[in-house]
Every structure is written in structure tokens, then in C-alpha cells.
Amino acid sequence: MNPETKPHSSKLIPAQKGKLILGRFRIPYRIYGAAGPFILCINGAQQTMASWYSAVQRFSGVFRILLYDAPGQSRGSIVSGKAAVSVDEQVSTLRALTRALIGAREPLYLVGASWGAVIAAIYAARFSDDVSLLMLASFGLRPSAKMLQVIEAARGLFAVKKTHEGAELIIRTFGERLTDENKIKMIRQFQSLTREQLDSIYEHLKVIASSGSLNRYVDLRRVRARTVILNGAEDRLLDKEDLHLAARLIPHAELRIIPDAGHFLHLEREDILDIYAEYLTPGSGRAGLTASS
């Protein structure tokens, strides 16, 4: 473990925080760390920026880490217009956020988890000059049939105000490896969802599913950043063959399957941050990434 990237404080104090009006959305953000390249972390569906706090503790000594809540998620509020937030709106909001808070010539390390990895991949393909390193955690080219079934079942429970049961269904299906603390946090997050937010998640997944794969929605061959795809070996939501195809489609990509890990990676095992460090820490020797199994 690089001593410079050990947790440096149990209390997280942002160097900068605020809210930005970006189009029809009000986006809260936090920046941790005073110097170094920017790591921009994108939450999974309906997760909050708190899902990255262990990474902030680990890396903010050598990086500036930008966290935010996406439009329609947690504290990312919709100022006007419809409740549904399209994929394109999520990507364009991310672009506006980076332009407002990160210098155009500064290196950007883009890290996305689950649905956040989908948004990160689309961003890196559309704005390829912006991203120096792309880390896609729990990433797939298409939502699995299992994922769609679970979200559909959860929607049914939410419709009859059984939000706790809906959250437990999701945890039971693909979050059983979460720590007890993170299970409680996830239940609380899903209990706070509105029906419109859950519908929005489902509609996003259907867009990708109906296109056949993410690669038909956006040309992943345009990604220029060094890329690593990190997936848990026990992740039951993602198709393993799909992962290898993604690694072949994205230039300069490596696929790494992590043993004894499920869909939520560092929220299940904090030592997985050691693997993140291999790719994020300057001089780690991972500059020449190639597709592998």
C-alpha cells in the first residue's frame, strides 16, 4: 500500500462545496483534497456521493476528488420540467459540471460505478479529449434480464408503498455481500425514492436494453483514455462474455475480474481500494493497459 494513499482522517472536510444550476437541474457537489489531478466519481443509480467516502479517505491526500449527486438522484434536484431525466441529460449535466469546476487542460480521472459506469463510458466516448483515465466498476454493455426483472418487481412494491420490501429485494438479489452498515444505508436510500425516480431508473435501463447494447447507443471505440473495467467475480447482474466484449471494444482497456466480490466492490470490501490504487496512483506502472482476462 502506498503510504501517501492511506486514510488520513476519519472526518471528511471538503475543500470546496456548493450547488450549481445546470440547465433545469440543481446539482450539489463536494471537492476533497487541495492538489493533484482530479478524480470525478459517478454514483450508481440512486446512490449518493456518500458511497465514495471511503475512496475520499484513501485518495484525497494525493488527488482532488469531485463528488456530486446526479439529476433526480438524492439531493440532485429538478428545478423545472418533467421528472424523468434522460441519459443525454445526465451526460450533458456531467459535461457542464466538469467545465464549471475543472480546468479544461487539467487531467481528469473518471470513475463510475454500476449505472455511473455507463454514464462515464458514454462521456468518455463523446468527450474523448477530456478524460485521461477511465475506471468502470461493475460495468456492462447491457442490463441483464435479471436486473430488469428486479427493478420491475421493486417498482411494483414501491407502487403499493412497500418501499422497505423493495429495498430488501434489491439487496437480497445482488447486494448480499454489502457490509451491514451499507445494507442499512441502501435501505434508507431506496425508502426515500419517489415512484418517478424509480420509473426513471427503469426507463434508462430499457433504453440501453432496447438498443441491443451500449455500444449501439454510443461508439465506445472513440474512447481514448486508458481504461480499466473492474467487475466482481460473484456479480450476478452482469454477463461475463459481455464484459470481455466491452474490453475488446474500448481501445487501451483492461478487464480485471476481482475474486470474492459482487456488484458493489469497495462497498463490500474496503481492501478493493488497493486495486483502485494500482490504477489511480501516479507511477503505479499501469500506464500501458491492454485487454486481458
SERO-4910 file (N, C-alpha, C, O; in steps of 0.05 Angstrom, whole numbers):
BEGIN
 pado doro    nc1    nc2    nc3   cac1   cac2   cac3    cc1    cc2    cc3    oc1    oc2    oc3
  Met    A     17    -24      0      0      0      0     18     25      0     36     27     17
  Asn    A     13     43    -18     27     68    -18     19     84      6     -4     90     10
  Pro    A     39     92     24     31    106     48     18    133     43      3    142     60
  Glu    A     23    145     20     11    170     14    -19    168      9    -33    188     10
  Thr    A    -29    143      4    -57    140     -2    -72    126     21    -95    117     17
  Lys    A    -60    124     44    -74    113     67    -95    133     77    -92    157     73
  Pro    A   -116    124     90   -135    143    102   -121    163    119   -105    155    136
  His    A   -126    188    116   -112    209    130   -129    222    152   -118    237    168
  Ser    A   -155    216    152   -172    229    172   -199    214    172   -208    206    151
  Ser    A   -210    212    196   -236    199    198   -259    219    192   -281    211    187
  Lys    A   -252    245    193   -271    265    187   -266    277    160   -244    286    154
  Leu    A   -287    278    143   -284    287    116   -292    316    115   -316    323    119
  Ile    A   -274    333    109   -279    362    106   -273    371     78   -250    370     70
  Pro    A   -293    378     63   -288    386     35   -273    412     33   -276    430     49
  Ala    A   -255    413     13   -241    438      8   -259    458     -5   -255    483     -3
  Gln    A   -280    448    -19   -299    466    -32   -325    451    -34   -326    426    -38
  Lys    A   -348    465    -31   -374    452    -34   -393    474    -43   -389    498    -40
  Gly    A   -415    464    -55   -436    483    -64   -456    469    -81   -458    445    -82
  Lys    A   -473    486    -94   -493    476   -113   -492    493   -138   -487    517   -137
  Leu    A   -495    480   -161   -495    494   -186   -522    489   -200   -534    468   -199
  Ile    A   -532    510   -213   -555    507   -231   -545    501   -258   -532    518   -271
  Leu    A   -550    477   -268   -540    468   -294   -565    460   -310   -576    438   -306
  Gly    A   -573    478   -329   -597    473   -344   -621    473   -325   -625    493   -310
  Arg    A   -636    451   -325   -660    450   -308   -655    435   -281   -674    427   -268
  Phe    A   -630    432   -274   -623    417   -250   -606    434   -230   -591    451   -238
  Arg    A   -610    428   -205   -593    439   -184   -575    416   -174   -586    396   -163
  Ile    A   -549    419   -177   -531    397   -172   -512    404   -148   -497    423   -150
  Pro    A   -514    389   -126   -496    393   -104   -469    379   -110   -469    357   -122
  Tyr    A   -448    390   -100   -421    378   -105   -404    383    -81   -408    400    -64
  Arg    A   -383    366    -79   -362    369    -59   -335    364    -73   -333    346    -89
  Ile    A   -315    379    -65   -288    374    -74   -270    369    -50   -270    386    -31
  Tyr    A   -257    346    -49   -239    339    -27   -210    339    -37   -205    331    -59
  Gly    A   -192    348    -20   -164    349    -28   -157    376    -40   -174    388    -53
  Ala    A   -132    385    -36   -124    411    -44   -107    412    -69   -104    433    -82
  Ala    A    -96    389    -77    -78    389   -100    -78    362   -113    -89    342   -103
  Gly    A    -65    361   -137    -64    336   -152    -85    335   -174   -102    352   -175
  Pro    A    -84    314   -191   -104    310   -212   -132    307   -200   -135    300   -176
  Phe    A   -152    311   -216   -179    308   -207   -189    279   -212   -185    268   -234
  Ile    A   -201    267   -192   -217    243   -195   -246    251   -193   -254    263   -173
  Leu    A   -262    246   -213   -291    252   -213   -305    225   -210   -303    209   -228
  Cys    A   -320    222   -189   -334    197   -183   -364    199   -189   -377    219   -182
  Ile    A   -374    180   -204   -403    180   -212   -417    157   -197   -409    134   -200
  Asn    A   -438    164   -182   -452    145   -166   -467    125   -182   -474    129   -206
  Gly    A   -473    102   -170   -492     83   -181   -520     94   -179   -525    115   -167
  Ala    A   -539     80   -192   -567     90   -192   -578     94   -164   -578     76   -148
  Gln    A   -586    119   -159   -598    127   -134   -580    125   -110   -589    126    -87
  Gln    A   -554    121   -114   -535    123    -92   -528    152    -89   -531    169   -107
  Thr    A   -517    159    -66   -509    186    -60   -478    188    -62   -465    168    -64
  Met    A   -468    213    -60   -439    216    -61   -426    203    -37   -402    199    -37
  Ala    A   -442    197    -16   -430    183      8   -420    156      1   -403    145     16
  Ser    A   -428    144    -21   -418    118    -29   -388    118    -36   -376     97    -38
  Trp    A   -377    142    -39   -348    145    -46   -331    154    -22   -308    159    -26
  Tyr    A   -343    156      2   -328    168     24   -303    152     31   -283    164     39
  Ser    A   -304    126     30   -280    110     36   -258    116     16   -235    116     22
  Ala    A   -266    120    -10   -246    127    -30   -235    155    -25   -211    160    -30
  Val    A   -251    173    -15   -242    200     -9   -221    199     14   -200    211     12
  Gln    A   -227    183     34   -208    180     56   -181    168     46   -160    176     56
  Arg    A   -183    151     27   -159    137     17   -143    155     -2   -118    154      0
  Phe    A   -155    170    -19   -141    183    -41   -139    213    -40   -124    225    -56
  Ser    A   -153    227    -22   -153    256    -24   -127    269    -15   -124    293    -17
  Gly    A   -108    253     -4    -82    264      2    -65    269    -23    -47    286    -22
  Val    A    -71    256    -45    -55    260    -69    -72    268    -94    -61    273   -115
  Phe    A    -98    269    -90   -117    277   -112   -136    298   -101   -141    300    -77
  Arg    A   -149    312   -120   -173    327   -114   -196    309   -124   -196    299   -146
  Ile    A   -215    304   -106   -237    285   -113   -263    301   -114   -271    314    -95
  Leu    A   -276    300   -137   -301    314   -141   -324    294   -140   -325    275   -155
  Leu    A   -342    299   -121   -367    282   -119   -391    300   -124   -390    324   -120
  Tyr    A   -412    287   -134   -437    302   -139   -460    283   -139   -457    259   -142
  Asp    A   -484    293   -134   -509    278   -137   -521    284   -164   -527    308   -169
  Ala    A   -526    264   -180   -536    268   -207   -564    278   -208   -579    277   -187
  Pro    A   -573    289   -230   -600    300   -232   -622    279   -224   -621    257   -234
  Gly    A   -639    287   -207   -661    269   -198   -653    248   -179   -669    231   -172
  Gln    A   -628    248   -169   -618    228   -150   -610    242   -124   -596    262   -125
  Ser    A   -619    232   -102   -613    243    -76   -618    273    -75   -640    281    -79
  Arg    A   -597    289    -71   -600    318    -69   -597    332    -96   -598    357    -97
  Gly    A   -594    317   -117   -593    329   -144   -622    334   -153   -635    316   -163
  Ser    A   -631    359   -151   -659    364   -154   -665    375   -182   -648    386   -196
  Ile    A   -690    372   -190   -701    381   -215   -714    408   -211   -734    409   -196
  Val    A   -704    429   -223   -715    456   -219   -740    460   -235   -758    474   -227
  Ser    A   -740    449   -259   -763    453   -277   -766    430   -296   -747    414   -300
  Gly    A   -789    428   -308   -793    407   -329   -801    380   -317   -808    378   -293
  Lys    A   -800    360   -333   -811    334   -326   -793    320   -305   -770    327   -301
  Ala    A   -805    300   -292   -790    286   -271   -769    267   -283   -748    262   -270
  Ala    A   -774    256   -306   -756    237   -319   -731    252   -328   -732    274   -338
  Val    A   -708    240   -324   -682    251   -333   -670    232   -353   -664    209   -346
  Ser    A   -665    241   -377   -655    224   -398   -626    218   -395   -612    233   -380
  Val    A   -616    198   -408   -587    192   -409   -572    215   -419   -551    223   -408
  Asp    A   -581    227   -441   -567    250   -453   -566    273   -433   -546    288   -432
  Glu    A   -587    278   -418   -587    299   -398   -566    294   -376   -553    312   -367
  Gln    A   -564    268   -368   -544    262   -348   -516    267   -358   -499    278   -343
  Val    A   -511    260   -383   -484    264   -394   -478    294   -398   -456    303   -392
  Ser    A   -498    309   -408   -493    337   -413   -490    352   -387   -475    372   -385
  Thr    A   -504    343   -365   -500    356   -339   -472    350   -328   -460    368   -317
  Leu    A   -463    326   -332   -435    319   -324   -415    337   -339   -396    346   -327
  Arg    A   -419    341   -365   -402    358   -380   -402    387   -369   -381    399   -366
  Ala    A   -425    397   -363   -427    424   -353   -414    426   -325   -401    446   -319
  Leu    A   -416    405   -309   -403    405   -283   -373    406   -285   -360    421   -271
  Thr    A   -362    390   -303   -333    390   -307   -323    417   -317   -302    426   -309
  Arg    A   -338    429   -335   -330    455   -346   -331    476   -325   -315    495   -325
  Ala    A   -350    474   -306   -352    494   -285   -331    492   -264   -323    512   -252
  Leu    A   -322    467   -258   -305    462   -235   -277    453   -240   -260    454   -223
  Ile    A   -272    443   -265   -246    432   -271   -235    446   -296   -249    450   -315
  Gly    A   -210    455   -294   -198    468   -317   -197    451   -342   -193    427   -340
  Ala    A   -202    462   -365   -203    447   -390   -178    432   -396   -179    411   -409
  Arg    A   -155    441   -387   -130    428   -393   -120    410   -371    -99    397   -373
  Glu    A   -135    408   -349   -127    390   -327   -133    361   -333   -154    355   -345
  Pro    A   -116    343   -324   -122    314   -328   -146    307   -311   -148    315   -288
  Leu    A   -163    290   -322   -187    281   -308   -187    251   -307   -186    238   -328
  Tyr    A   -189    240   -283   -193    211   -279   -223    207   -274   -233    217   -253
  Leu    A   -236    193   -291   -265    190   -289   -271    161   -279   -263    142   -291
  Val    A   -285    160   -256   -291    134   -243   -321    132   -239   -333    149   -227
  Gly    A   -332    111   -251   -361    106   -248   -367     79   -238   -352     60   -243
  Ala    A   -388     76   -222   -397     50   -211   -424     43   -221   -443     60   -218
  Ser    A   -428     19   -231   -454      9   -239   -467     28   -260   -455     31   -282
  Trp    A   -490     40   -254   -502     58   -273   -483     82   -278   -482     93   -300
  Gly    A   -468     90   -258   -449    111   -261   -427    104   -281   -416    122   -294
  Ala    A   -420     78   -283   -401     69   -303   -411     72   -331   -396     78   -349
  Val    A   -437     68   -334   -450     71   -361   -447    101   -369   -440    107   -392
  Ile    A   -454    119   -351   -452    148   -357   -423    155   -362   -418    171   -380
  Ala    A   -405    144   -346   -376    150   -350   -367    141   -378   -352    156   -391
  Ala    A   -375    118   -386   -366    107   -412   -377    124   -435   -363    130   -454
  Ile    A   -403    132   -433   -414    149   -454   -400    176   -455   -393    186   -477
  Tyr    A   -394    187   -432   -380    213   -430   -352    211   -443   -345    228   -459
  Ala    A   -338    190   -436   -310    186   -446   -310    182   -477   -290    189   -490
  Ala    A   -331    170   -487   -333    166   -516   -340    192   -531   -330    198   -552
  Arg    A   -358    208   -519   -367    232   -532   -348    255   -528   -345    273   -546
  Phe    A   -334    256   -506   -315    277   -500   -288    265   -494   -277    268   -472
  Ser    A   -277    252   -514   -254    235   -510   -229    251   -502   -211    240   -489
  Asp    A   -228    276   -509   -204    292   -502   -204    300   -472   -184    309   -462
  Asp    A   -227    297   -459   -229    306   -431   -217    287   -411   -207    295   -390
  Val    A   -216    261   -418   -211    240   -398   -183    228   -402   -177    219   -423
  Ser    A   -168    227   -380   -141    215   -381   -142    186   -373   -128    169   -385
  Leu    A   -158    179   -353   -161    152   -344   -191    147   -339   -204    163   -327
  Leu    A   -200    124   -347   -228    116   -344   -229     90   -329   -219     70   -337
  Met    A   -242     91   -305   -246     67   -289   -276     60   -288   -292     76   -278
  Leu    A   -283     37   -298   -311     28   -299   -315      5   -280   -306    -17   -286
  Ala    A   -327     10   -258   -332    -11   -238   -360    -22   -241   -379     -7   -242
  Ser    A   -362    -49   -241   -388    -62   -244   -401    -52   -270   -424    -43   -269
  Phe    A   -388    -55   -292   -396    -44   -318   -405    -66   -337   -392    -88   -337
  Gly    A   -426    -61   -352   -434    -80   -372   -445    -65   -396   -453    -41   -394
  Leu    A   -445    -77   -419   -455    -65   -444   -485    -64   -445   -497    -48   -459
  Arg    A   -498    -81   -429   -527    -81   -429   -537    -90   -402   -524   -106   -389
  Pro    A   -560    -81   -393   -572    -91   -368   -581   -120   -372   -593   -126   -393
  Ser    A   -576   -136   -353   -584   -164   -356   -614   -167   -352   -627   -149   -341
  Ala    A   -625   -189   -361   -653   -195   -357   -659   -195   -327   -681   -186   -318
  Lys    A   -640   -205   -311   -644   -207   -282   -647   -179   -270   -664   -174   -253
  Met    A   -630   -160   -280   -632   -132   -269   -659   -120   -275   -671   -108   -258
  Leu    A   -668   -123   -300   -694   -112   -307   -717   -124   -291   -735   -110   -283
  Gln    A   -715   -150   -286   -736   -164   -271   -737   -153   -242   -758   -149   -231
  Val    A   -713   -149   -230   -712   -139   -203   -723   -111   -201   -739   -105   -183
  Ile    A   -715    -94   -219   -725    -66   -219   -755    -65   -223   -769    -50   -211
  Glu    A   -765    -82   -241   -794    -83   -246   -809    -93   -221   -829    -81   -214
  Ala    A   -798   -113   -208   -811   -123   -183   -810   -101   -161   -829    -97   -146
  Ala    A   -787    -87   -160   -785    -65   -140   -805    -43   -145   -816    -31   -127
  Arg    A   -808    -37   -171   -828    -16   -178   -856    -24   -168   -871     -7   -159
  Gly    A   -862    -50   -171   -889    -59   -161   -892    -56   -132   -913    -48   -122
  Leu    A   -871    -61   -116   -872    -58    -88   -874    -29    -80   -888    -21    -62
  Phe    A   -859    -12    -94   -859     17    -88   -887     28    -95   -896     47    -81
  Ala    A   -900     18   -115   -926     28   -123   -947     24   -101   -966     40    -99
  Val    A   -943      4    -84   -962     -1    -62   -949      7    -36   -957     -2    -14
  Lys    A   -929     25    -38   -916     37    -14   -901     17      3   -898     21     27
  Lys    A   -892     -5     -8   -876    -25      6   -847    -19      0   -833    -37    -11
  Thr    A   -837      5      7   -810     13     -1   -789     -4     13   -768    -10      2
  His    A   -794    -11     39   -774    -27     53   -771    -54     40   -749    -64     37
  Glu    A   -793    -66     32   -792    -92     18   -778    -90     -8   -763   -108    -16
  Gly    A   -782    -68    -22   -768    -63    -48   -738    -62    -44   -723    -74    -60
  Ala    A   -730    -47    -24   -701    -45    -19   -689    -72    -11   -668    -79    -19
  Glu    A   -704    -87      6   -694   -113     14   -692   -133     -9   -674   -149    -10
  Leu    A   -711   -130    -28   -710   -147    -52   -684   -142    -68   -670   -161    -77
  Ile    A   -677   -117    -71   -653   -110    -86   -628   -120    -72   -610   -131    -84
  Ile    A   -627   -116    -45   -604   -126    -30   -602   -156    -31   -581   -167    -35
  Arg    A   -625   -170    -28   -625   -199    -28   -616   -210    -55   -604   -231    -56
  Thr    A   -622   -195    -77   -616   -205   -103   -587   -201   -111   -574   -219   -121
  Phe    A   -576   -176   -106   -549   -172   -114   -532   -155    -95   -511   -145   -102
  Gly    A   -543   -151    -71   -527   -136    -51   -521   -151    -26   -516   -139     -5
  Glu    A   -522   -178    -28   -519   -194     -3   -490   -192      8   -486   -198     31
  Arg    A   -471   -183     -8   -443   -181      1   -437   -154     13   -415   -150     23
  Leu    A   -456   -136     12   -452   -110     25   -446   -113     55   -457   -131     67
  Thr    A   -431    -94     66   -428    -94     95   -455    -88    107   -473    -76     94
  Asp    A   -459    -95    133   -485    -90    146   -490    -60    146   -513    -51    142
  Glu    A   -470    -43    151   -474    -14    151   -484     -5    124   -502     12    123
  Asn    A   -472    -15    102   -480     -6     75   -508    -17     67   -522     -5     51
  Lys    A   -515    -40     78   -542    -50     73   -563    -31     85   -583    -25     73
  Ile    A   -557    -22    110   -576     -4    123   -578     22    107   -600     33    103
  Lys    A   -555     32     98   -555     57     82   -571     53     56   -585     71     48
  Met    A   -568     30     43   -582     26     18   -612     24     23   -628     35      7
  Ile    A   -621     11     45   -649     10     51   -660     39     55   -682     45     45
  Arg    A   -645     55     69   -654     83     73   -656     98     47   -674    114     43
  Gln    A   -636     94     30   -636    108      4   -660    100    -13   -673    118    -24
  Phe    A   -665     74    -14   -688     66    -31   -715     73    -19   -734     77    -33
  Gln    A   -716     74      8   -741     83     21   -747    112     14   -770    120     14
  Ser    A   -726    127      9   -730    156      3   -737    161    -27   -743    184    -34
  Leu    A   -736    140    -43   -742    143    -72   -771    151    -77   -789    141    -63
  Thr    A   -775    167    -96   -802    172   -106   -808    151   -128   -789    140   -140
  Arg    A   -833    147   -134   -841    129   -156   -829    140   -182   -821    124   -199
  Glu    A   -828    166   -186   -817    178   -210   -788    171   -213   -779    166   -235
  Gln    A   -773    172   -191   -744    165   -193   -740    136   -200   -722    130   -217
  Leu    A   -756    118   -189   -753     90   -195   -761     85   -224   -747     70   -238
  Asp    A   -782     98   -233   -790     95   -261   -768    105   -280   -763     94   -301
  Ser    A   -755    127   -271   -733    138   -288   -710    118   -291   -699    115   -313
  Ile    A   -703    105   -269   -682     84   -270   -690     63   -290   -674     55   -307
  Tyr    A   -714     53   -287   -724     31   -304   -724     40   -334   -716     24   -351
  Glu    A   -732     64   -339   -733     73   -367   -705     76   -379   -701     70   -402
  His    A   -685     84   -362   -658     86   -372   -647     58   -379   -635     55   -400
  Leu    A   -653     39   -362   -644     12   -368   -657      1   -393   -644    -13   -409
  Lys    A   -682      7   -397   -696     -3   -421   -685      9   -446   -684     -4   -467
  Val    A   -676     35   -445   -664     48   -468   -639     32   -477   -636     26   -501
  Ile    A   -622     25   -458   -598     10   -464   -605    -18   -474   -594    -28   -493
  Ala    A   -624    -31   -460   -632    -58   -467   -644    -59   -495   -638    -78   -510
  Ser    A   -661    -40   -502   -674    -40   -528   -655    -34   -551   -660    -41   -574
  Ser    A   -632    -21   -545   -612    -15   -566   -595    -40   -572   -580    -39   -591
  Gly    A   -598    -61   -557   -582    -85   -561   -557    -85   -543   -551   -105   -531
  Ser    A   -543    -63   -542   -521    -60   -524   -513    -30   -524   -521    -15   -541
  Leu    A   -498    -23   -503   -489      4   -501   -473     13   -525   -474     36   -533
  Asn    A   -459     -6   -537   -442      1   -560   -458     10   -584   -448     23   -602
  Arg    A   -484      3   -585   -501     13   -606   -513     40   -600   -523     55   -617
  Tyr    A   -511     47   -574   -521     73   -565   -500     95   -569   -505    118   -575
  Val    A   -475     87   -564   -452    105   -567   -429     88   -577   -426     65   -571
  Asp    A   -411    101   -592   -388     87   -604   -365     86   -584   -350    105   -581
  Leu    A   -363     64   -570   -342     61   -550   -314     60   -561   -295     63   -547
  Arg    A   -312     56   -587   -285     56   -599   -273     84   -599   -249     87   -605
  Arg    A   -289    104   -593   -279    132   -592   -266    139   -566   -255    160   -563
  Val    A   -268    121   -546   -255    126   -520   -225    126   -525   -214    107   -536
  Arg    A   -212    147   -516   -183    149   -519   -168    146   -493   -144    142   -493
  Ala    A   -182    147   -471   -169    145   -445   -159    117   -439   -170     97   -449
  Arg    A   -138    115   -423   -131     89   -411   -155     80   -396   -167     95   -381
  Thr    A   -162     54   -399   -188     45   -387   -183     19   -372   -169      1   -382
  Val    A   -195     17   -349   -196     -9   -335   -226    -14   -328   -240      3   -318
  Ile    A   -234    -39   -332   -261    -48   -325   -257    -68   -301   -244    -88   -304
  Leu    A   -269    -61   -279   -267    -77   -255   -294    -89   -248   -313    -74   -243
  Asn    A   -295   -116   -247   -320   -129   -240   -316   -151   -220   -296   -165   -221
  Gly    A   -335   -154   -202   -334   -176   -183   -340   -203   -195   -359   -205   -212
  Ala    A   -325   -223   -188   -329   -250   -199   -356   -261   -191   -367   -278   -205
  Glu    A   -368   -252   -169   -393   -262   -159   -417   -243   -166   -438   -246   -155
  Asp    A   -412   -224   -184   -433   -206   -192   -453   -221   -210   -446   -229   -232
  Arg    A   -477   -223   -200   -498   -239   -215   -514   -222   -234   -532   -232   -247
  Leu    A   -508   -196   -235   -523   -179   -253   -511   -175   -280   -525   -166   -299
  Leu    A   -486   -183   -283   -472   -177   -308   -463   -203   -322   -454   -222   -308
  Asp    A   -465   -203   -348   -457   -226   -364   -427   -225   -369   -416   -205   -378
  Lys    A   -413   -247   -362   -384   -247   -364   -374   -244   -393   -354   -231   -398
  Glu    A   -388   -257   -412   -380   -253   -440   -383   -224   -449   -367   -214   -465
  Asp    A   -403   -211   -439   -408   -183   -445   -384   -166   -436   -377   -147   -449
  Leu    A   -373   -173   -413   -350   -158   -402   -326   -160   -420   -312   -140   -425
  His    A   -321   -184   -430   -298   -188   -448   -302   -172   -475   -283   -162   -486
  Leu    A   -327   -172   -484   -333   -156   -508   -328   -127   -503   -316   -113   -521
  Ala    A   -336   -117   -480   -331    -88   -474   -301    -82   -474   -293    -61   -484
  Ala    A   -285   -100   -463   -256    -95   -462   -244    -95   -489   -224    -82   -494
  Arg    A   -256   -111   -508   -245   -111   -535   -254    -86   -551   -239    -77   -568
  Leu    A   -277    -76   -545   -288    -53   -560   -274    -27   -552   -269    -10   -569
  Ile    A   -267    -24   -526   -255      1   -517   -225     -1   -521   -212    -19   -510
  Pro    A   -213     17   -536   -184     16   -540   -169     20   -513   -179     33   -495
  His    A   -146      8   -511   -129     12   -487   -143      4   -462   -140     16   -441
  Ala    A   -158    -18   -463   -174    -26   -440   -164    -52   -428   -154    -70   -443
  Glu    A   -166    -54   -402   -160    -79   -388   -185    -87   -373   -198    -70   -360
  Leu    A   -192   -113   -373   -213   -124   -357   -201   -139   -334   -184   -157   -338
  Arg    A   -210   -132   -310   -200   -146   -286   -223   -156   -270   -240   -141   -261
  Ile    A   -224   -182   -266   -245   -195   -251   -234   -200   -222   -213   -212   -219
  Ile    A   -249   -189   -202   -239   -190   -175   -253   -213   -160   -277   -214   -158
  Pro    A   -237   -232   -150   -248   -255   -136   -263   -247   -111   -257   -227    -99
  Asp    A   -283   -263   -103   -297   -260    -78   -309   -232    -75   -310   -221    -53
  Ala    A   -319   -220    -97   -332   -194    -97   -357   -195   -114   -358   -209   -134
  Gly    A   -377   -180   -105   -402   -179   -120   -404   -153   -136   -384   -143   -146
  His    A   -428   -142   -136   -434   -119   -153   -423    -93   -142   -418    -74   -157
  Phe    A   -420    -91   -115   -415    -65   -103   -386    -61    -95   -379    -40    -83
  Leu    A   -368    -79   -101   -339    -76    -98   -331    -63    -72   -333    -76    -51
  His    A   -321    -38    -72   -310    -26    -47   -330    -22    -25   -322    -18     -2
  Leu    A   -356    -23    -31   -376    -22    -10   -380    -49      3   -392    -50     24
  Glu    A   -368    -69     -8   -369    -96      4   -342   -101     19   -342   -112     41
  Arg    A   -320    -94      6   -293    -99     17   -276    -74     13   -270    -67    -10
  Glu    A   -268    -61     34   -253    -37     32   -225    -42     20   -213    -24      9
  Asp    A   -215    -67     22   -189    -72     11   -188    -71    -19   -167    -71    -32
  Ile    A   -212    -70    -32   -213    -67    -61   -203    -39    -69   -195    -35    -92
  Leu    A   -202    -21    -50   -189      5    -56   -160      2    -63   -148     19    -76
  Asp    A   -147    -20    -53   -119    -25    -60   -117    -30    -91    -98    -22   -103
  Ile    A   -137    -43   -102   -137    -48   -131   -142    -21   -146   -128    -16   -166
  Tyr    A   -160     -5   -136   -164     22   -148   -137     37   -148   -131     50   -168
  Ala    A   -122     35   -126    -97     50   -123    -77     42   -145    -61     58   -153
  Glu    A    -77     16   -153    -59      8   -174    -61     24   -199    -42     28   -213
  Tyr    A    -86     32   -205    -91     47   -230    -91     77   -226    -84     92   -245
  Leu    A    -98     86   -202   -101    115   -198    -75    128   -189    -70    151   -195
  Thr    A    -59    113   -173    -36    126   -161    -14    131   -182     -7    113   -197
  Pro    A     -4    156   -184     17    162   -203     41    144   -200     49    138   -177
  Gly    A     52    135   -223     75    118   -222     69     89   -214     86     74   -206
  Ser    A     43     81   -217     35     54   -209     44     33   -229     42      9   -223
  Gly    A     53     42   -252     62     22   -272     40     11   -289     44     -9   -303
  Arg    A     15     23   -288     -7     12   -303    -12     29   -328    -35     29   -339
  Ala    A      7     44   -337      3     63   -359     -3     49   -386    -17     60   -403
  Gly    A      7     25   -389      2     11   -414    -19    -11   -411    -12    -34   -412
  Leu    A    -44     -4   -408    -65    -23   -403    -72    -37   -429    -74    -25   -450
  Thr    A    -76    -63   -427    -85    -79   -450   -107    -97   -442   -109   -105   -419
  Ala    A   -124   -105   -461   -147   -123   -455   -136   -150   -445   -119   -161   -458
  Ser    A   -148   -160   -423   -139   -185   -413   -162   -198   -398   -183   -185   -393
  Ser    A   -159   -223   -390   -180   -236   -375   -172   -237   -345   -187   -248   -329
***
